[in-house]
């Protein structure tokens, strides 16, 4: 269960980073 949670957190973190970079590039 912990492994799955870690994987999910990594995916969410990566998704947030992608959105952050997109907003940064649009500026």
C-alpha positions as CSV (number, residue, x, y, z in Angstrom):
1,X,0.0,0.0,0.0
2,X,2.8,2.4,0.9
3,X,4.5,1.7,-2.5
4,X,1.3,2.6,-4.3
5,X,1.0,5.8,-2.3
6,X,4.5,6.8,-3.1
7,X,4.0,6.1,-6.8
8,X,0.8,8.2,-6.8
9,X,2.6,11.0,-5.0
10,X,5.4,11.0,-7.6
11,X,2.9,11.1,-10.4
12,X,1.1,14.1,-8.8
13,X,4.4,15.8,-8.1
14,X,5.5,15.4,-11.7
15,X,2.1,16.6,-13.0
16,X,2.3,19.7,-10.8
17,X,5.9,20.4,-12.0
18,X,4.8,20.1,-15.6
19,X,2.0,22.6,-15.0
20,X,4.3,24.9,-13.2
21,X,6.8,24.9,-16.1
22,X,4.0,25.5,-18.6
23,X,2.9,28.6,-16.7
24,X,6.5,29.7,-16.4
25,X,7.1,29.3,-20.1
26,X,3.9,31.2,-21.0
27,X,5.2,34.2,-19.1
